[in-house]
Amino acid sequence: MEMKENKTLVMSPENPGWSDVLTGTHSMRYWLLLAPVFIALLYQVGRGLGNTSYMLYWVTAVVLLVRTRSFAFPPAASVLYLALLAWGTLSAALSINPDGAYGKWVQYALLGSSYFITWALVRTIPEFSLERAVRMIGVAGLIGFAYYAAQFLILSMSSDFHPELQVHGLVPAYLAPFALYFIWQTVKGKIRVVLSLACLASLTLLLVFSNSLTEVVTLAGALAVLVFFVVPNKRLLALGGTSLLFIALILAFDPAGHVLSQAEHTHEYWFTFLNQLSSFRTQLWYQAITIPPPNQWLGGGPSNVGLYPPVVINETYKVGHLHNLLLDCWYELGVVGLALYMMFYGAQILAVMAGAANLRSLQHGVMYAAVAGILVATMLEQSYRSYHVAMFVSFLLALYNPDSGKPGREQG
């Protein structure tokens, strides 16, 4: 659905207004279907709260699917998921810390199953509307942004405020395309332009002041993809403008400016400059490549990368993982595990693209933008086992599966 095609909004399941989205008639299954969105917000509040809410969601969904006998899952993704779980279990069993590896791998297995839960649930809801679901995700994005802003403002009153440690804006950053979509499709007239710009500008400033490079580039990555759908006839111009904004935001960071100033006056090598600018990530990646796991086919076991030398920085500081999805997955699951992981998510993406009515619609654009933002974050910080990828990306790809819009779904 292109922006220019929605000048007149009809209050129907496909074009719900504010009240429809917030208080419309929804079955329990509909809310259960969208639970991963709000669970992501709860993870933003605290990991314990997120884990507890996800387990409640998982148990409820599994019980419902068993009662309705909804066991039809996409075959390709199912086979790859089982193969990935089997390989990860083998890697954990042969690792130097099997007990810790088993626990983390079970957690990933549960989060990853959100793809199959969503895929099955959406087929049991006769009143399902993708448009309504997308707008509900937009509402969640606005809620996450409001919480993030309030938390930042309250904590900033303290003299001991460390925003890079105390506030987290990653979820609002990758939900921003949905929030903007909700504003644009729901609010009428020129005010929607004002609200969209105000929301985007406020979020950008908060992320910059939070001193989190990952969250800024996550938002910029999401916007870079979104402009391809918003400005279809000026894509190169839009991409170039977004890239320039990207660079300006990065240089606006105090750490970046400090490092750049140091490099200019001391003639540091580019590697050292990039290493400091990336908070020693480039050093982690270099060490991982030069000191591979003992068994490159099997890996060191889920969550065990922290037990190996590459995570030690300058012989004094140790981190939990390599801050890169590909390297983390390779180091923990080996070459075979990384291949299975990529094929599993590749199957999900192909399922969305195969048979979709309009892959270039703005409705699809916000999903691609959010997924792109998350993938950018995983290249700099998040692990391949994080809930952002394992739960939320899988949820989105299952929600947008073209089969969900076909008639003849189970009505139970």
C-alpha angles and dihedrals in degrees: 000000000000121000092238091055095062106066092127118043120204115201099236134121087275094047107032120175128220094282092043093054095044103036107012123129109281129167121232088253090057092056091043089052091056095042095105089065093058092039087060087056090050090051085055088059095045140332093234092053091048094049093048094048091047093053090050089050093047096049093045093048095046092049090050094048091048091050092049092040092232099164101138108117132168105276100216095050091042094055093046092047092052092045091050092049091048092050092047090050091051091048090050093048092054096041129105091248108035097162094057091041093053092053095050092044092052088051091053091047090055094047092046091052088070086087093062094039091053092043091053097040095052090057092056095055111085093186094051114142120184090202091056091046092050091051091049089055086051090054089051089051091054091048091051091049092049092050091047092050094047092047091049094049094047096046093043088068089071120088088220095058116145105176095185088062105029105043128046123200102171096105094050088046096059093036090055094094090057092046091051090047091052093050093046096047097040107038118069130220132006093320089079089064091051093047093047093050093044092051093047094045093048093049092047093051092048092051092049092049089048089065093227112140092185094057093047094051089045090059092043092049091051092049092047089060094041094056089063088066098036097047104031096164097047102041098140091048092047093047092048092049092049090049091052090049087049092055093044091053093049092050089048090069116101093224091051093048091047093050092045090051091049092049091051094052100037100036093232119185117263091245091057090046093051091044092057093041090053093045091250095308093128089055090052091050093047091050092048091054094045094042103040124184116280090250110034093186096052102026128212097289132269112308092000097109087095089067094061131081100253093074093062113097119205090339091283111067126055128196130196099239144356098269093233126095096216096045094043092050093045094047094048103035102022129226093307093049092049090050092050091046093052092045091050093056091037089058089053092051093047090051089057094048096045110088097352111154097225119004090180097056118119087240089063091038095065090052093050089047093052093047090048090052091052092048090052089053091051091054090058108027124345123089123234086248095055119121089241090069105021096047112016102039090046090048093052095047092050092046091053094045106130090227088070090069097050123104123244098059119155110277098197 
